[in-house]
Amino acid sequence: MAQIRRKLLTCKSLAHVLEPLTDPETDVRVLEIALHLNPERLRAHLMEEVARVEAADTYILLGYGLCGRALEGVVSKKSTLILPKVDDCVGALLGSRERHKEVLKQRAGCYFIEQHWMETELNIFVEATKGLERIPPNKREHIVRLALKNYNTLALLDSGDTKPETDTQCLAYAGQYEMDFIRLKTELGLLTRLLSGPWDDEAFVICSPGKPVPFF
């Protein structure tokens, strides 16, 4: 019987968690966070990467959630695709879709951030004012407030090793934009199981060769 090999395709938003947990024999490819800005582009890019790494007797592990339905339709002709059954990287870091939903049920206007996202497209406080250097600072702040109009809480995903400067910056953001500030402890059990199993239908989407990722 042929040995089952594993390959990991992950968004950079989860790479800092997944890479240290990955078996040295597992090939890893990290895709840029910016692809999330266009779900169709992300889907196309993932399809290209899947086609590049797929092979018989291979599991391709996807470090993604549904991601705005970007993963829907992704398919491999030769490999089995496995991804956590979560909506996005926030649910993956919280450990389950259910916990993510419970947090949003209690605080519907949550904006989630993690220390490794501070200098990326996942930091709305920075992204909203990019390219606006000629606009007065007070007007830039207004633009950020418009971007944040649906958010009233800043939720820091805390892995236990969050740097003091990240904590300080998040508190500053919350104070400046009149948001509540909360910390949520991350739970890495789901991501650990993505890499090593076991995989079950309740927590993972498992697509055999030729079967596209469904909407879930």
C-alpha positions as CSV (number, residue, x, y, z in Angstrom):
1,M,0.0,0.0,0.0
2,A,1.4,3.4,-1.0
3,Q,2.3,5.8,1.8
4,I,-0.1,8.8,2.2
5,R,1.8,12.0,1.9
6,R,0.7,15.4,3.2
7,K,1.0,18.9,1.8
8,L,-0.1,22.1,3.4
9,L,-1.4,25.2,1.7
10,T,-2.1,28.0,4.2
11,C,-2.8,31.6,4.3
12,K,-0.1,33.7,5.9
13,S,-2.7,34.7,8.6
14,L,-2.3,31.1,10.1
15,A,1.2,30.2,8.9
16,H,2.8,31.4,12.1
17,V,0.7,28.8,14.0
18,L,0.7,26.0,11.6
19,E,4.4,25.9,10.4
20,P,5.9,25.2,13.9
21,L,3.4,22.3,14.3
22,T,4.0,20.8,10.9
23,D,5.9,17.6,10.4
24,P,9.2,18.2,8.6
25,E,8.2,15.8,5.8
26,T,5.1,17.9,5.0
27,D,5.6,20.3,2.1
28,V,4.3,23.8,3.0
29,R,3.2,26.7,0.8
30,V,2.2,30.0,2.3
31,L,-0.2,32.3,0.4
32,E,-0.5,36.1,0.9
33,I,-3.3,37.5,3.1
34,A,-4.1,40.1,0.4
35,L,-5.7,37.4,-1.7
36,H,-8.7,37.6,0.7
37,L,-9.6,41.0,-0.7
38,N,-11.0,39.3,-3.8
39,P,-12.6,35.9,-3.1
40,E,-12.6,34.9,-6.8
41,R,-8.9,35.7,-7.1
42,L,-8.2,33.7,-3.9
43,R,-10.1,30.7,-5.3
44,A,-8.3,30.9,-8.7
45,H,-4.9,31.2,-6.9
46,L,-5.7,28.2,-4.7
47,M,-6.8,26.1,-7.7
48,E,-3.4,26.9,-9.3
49,E,-1.6,25.9,-6.2
50,V,-3.6,22.7,-5.7
51,A,-2.9,21.7,-9.3
52,R,0.8,22.4,-8.8
53,V,1.2,20.2,-5.7
54,E,-1.5,17.5,-6.1
55,A,-0.5,13.9,-6.6
56,A,-2.0,10.4,-6.0
57,D,-2.0,9.1,-2.4
58,T,-1.7,12.7,-1.1
59,Y,-3.7,14.8,1.4
60,I,-3.7,18.5,0.7
61,L,-4.3,20.3,4.0
62,L,-5.8,23.7,3.6
63,G,-5.1,26.3,6.3
64,Y,-8.3,28.3,5.5
65,G,-11.9,28.5,6.3
66,L,-14.7,29.1,3.8
67,C,-13.3,32.7,3.6
68,G,-16.3,34.5,2.0
69,R,-17.0,31.4,-0.1
70,A,-13.6,31.7,-1.7
71,L,-12.9,28.0,-0.9
72,E,-16.2,26.8,-2.4
73,G,-15.5,25.0,-5.6
74,V,-11.8,24.3,-5.0
75,V,-11.1,20.8,-6.2
76,S,-8.2,18.4,-6.8
77,K,-8.2,15.8,-9.5
78,K,-5.6,13.6,-7.7
79,S,-5.5,14.5,-4.0
80,T,-7.9,14.5,-1.0
81,L,-8.5,18.1,0.3
82,I,-9.1,18.7,4.0
83,L,-9.9,22.0,5.7
84,P,-11.4,23.0,9.0
85,K,-15.1,23.6,9.0
86,V,-14.9,27.3,10.0
87,D,-15.8,30.5,8.3
88,D,-12.4,32.1,8.4
89,C,-9.0,32.3,10.3
90,V,-10.7,33.7,13.4
91,G,-12.8,30.6,13.8
92,A,-9.7,28.5,13.2
93,L,-7.8,30.3,16.0
94,L,-10.8,30.2,18.4
95,G,-10.9,26.4,17.9
96,S,-14.3,26.0,16.4
97,R,-17.1,27.6,14.3
98,E,-19.4,27.2,17.4
99,R,-17.1,29.3,19.6
100,H,-16.8,31.9,16.9
101,K,-20.6,32.2,16.6
102,E,-21.0,32.3,20.4
103,V,-18.6,35.3,20.6
104,L,-20.5,37.1,17.9
105,K,-23.8,36.3,19.5
106,Q,-22.6,38.0,22.7
107,R,-20.8,40.8,20.9
108,A,-22.1,41.2,17.3
109,G,-19.8,44.1,16.5
110,C,-16.5,42.4,17.1
111,Y,-13.4,43.3,15.0
112,F,-10.8,40.5,15.6
113,I,-7.0,41.1,15.5
114,E,-4.0,39.0,16.4
115,Q,-0.4,40.2,17.0
116,H,0.9,38.7,13.7
117,W,-1.8,40.6,11.8
118,M,-0.8,44.1,13.0
119,E,1.3,44.8,9.9
120,T,-1.0,43.1,7.4
121,E,-4.2,43.7,5.5
122,L,-6.1,42.3,8.6
123,N,-5.3,45.6,10.5
124,I,-8.2,47.8,9.5
125,F,-6.8,50.7,11.5
126,V,-3.8,50.9,9.1
127,E,-5.4,49.7,5.9
128,A,-8.2,52.2,5.9
129,T,-5.8,55.1,5.6
130,K,-3.2,53.7,3.2
131,G,-2.4,56.0,0.3
132,L,-4.0,59.0,2.1
133,E,-0.8,60.7,3.3
134,R,-1.8,64.0,1.8
135,I,-5.1,64.1,3.7
136,P,-5.0,65.8,7.2
137,P,-4.7,63.3,10.1
138,N,-8.1,64.3,11.5
139,K,-9.8,63.4,8.2
140,R,-7.9,60.1,8.0
141,E,-9.4,59.3,11.4
142,H,-12.9,60.0,10.0
143,I,-12.2,57.5,7.2
144,V,-11.2,54.9,9.8
145,R,-14.4,55.6,11.8
146,L,-16.5,55.0,8.6
147,A,-14.7,51.7,8.1
148,L,-15.4,50.8,11.7
149,K,-19.1,51.8,11.7
150,N,-20.3,48.2,12.2
151,Y,-17.8,47.5,15.0
152,N,-18.0,48.4,18.6
153,T,-15.5,45.9,20.1
154,L,-11.9,45.2,19.4
155,A,-11.1,41.6,20.2
156,L,-7.5,40.6,20.6
157,L,-6.8,36.9,19.9
158,D,-4.3,36.1,22.5
159,S,-2.1,33.0,22.1
160,G,-0.4,33.6,25.5
161,D,2.7,35.1,24.0
162,T,1.3,38.4,22.9
163,K,3.9,41.1,23.0
164,P,3.3,44.1,25.4
165,E,3.5,46.5,22.4
166,T,0.7,44.7,20.7
167,D,-1.4,44.9,23.8
168,T,-0.6,48.6,24.2
169,Q,-1.4,49.4,20.5
170,C,-4.7,47.6,20.7
171,L,-5.7,49.5,23.9
172,A,-4.8,52.7,22.0
173,Y,-6.9,51.8,19.0
174,A,-9.9,50.9,21.3
175,G,-9.5,54.2,23.2
176,Q,-9.1,56.3,20.1
177,Y,-12.1,54.8,18.3
178,E,-14.4,54.4,21.4
179,M,-14.5,50.6,21.2
180,D,-14.7,48.1,24.0
181,F,-11.5,46.0,24.3
182,I,-11.5,42.2,25.1
183,R,-9.0,39.4,25.0
184,L,-9.9,36.0,23.7
185,K,-7.7,33.0,24.4
186,T,-6.8,31.1,21.2
187,E,-7.4,27.3,21.1
188,L,-5.2,25.4,18.7
189,G,-6.7,22.0,18.9
190,L,-8.5,22.3,15.6
191,L,-5.4,23.4,13.7
192,T,-3.3,20.7,15.4
193,R,-5.8,18.1,14.2
194,L,-5.8,19.6,10.7
195,L,-2.1,18.7,10.5
196,S,-2.2,15.3,12.1
197,G,-5.8,14.0,12.3
198,P,-8.0,12.5,13.2
199,W,-10.5,14.2,10.8
200,D,-14.2,13.9,11.3
201,D,-17.1,15.3,9.3
202,E,-18.3,17.5,12.2
203,A,-15.0,19.5,12.4
204,F,-13.6,19.1,8.9
205,V,-14.5,19.2,5.2
206,I,-13.0,16.2,3.5
207,C,-13.1,16.1,-0.3
208,S,-11.9,13.1,-2.2
209,P,-10.3,13.5,-5.6
210,G,-12.7,15.1,-8.0
211,K,-15.0,16.4,-5.3
212,P,-15.1,20.2,-5.0
213,V,-15.3,21.9,-1.6
214,P,-19.0,22.6,-1.0
215,F,-20.6,25.6,0.7
216,F,-20.8,24.8,4.4
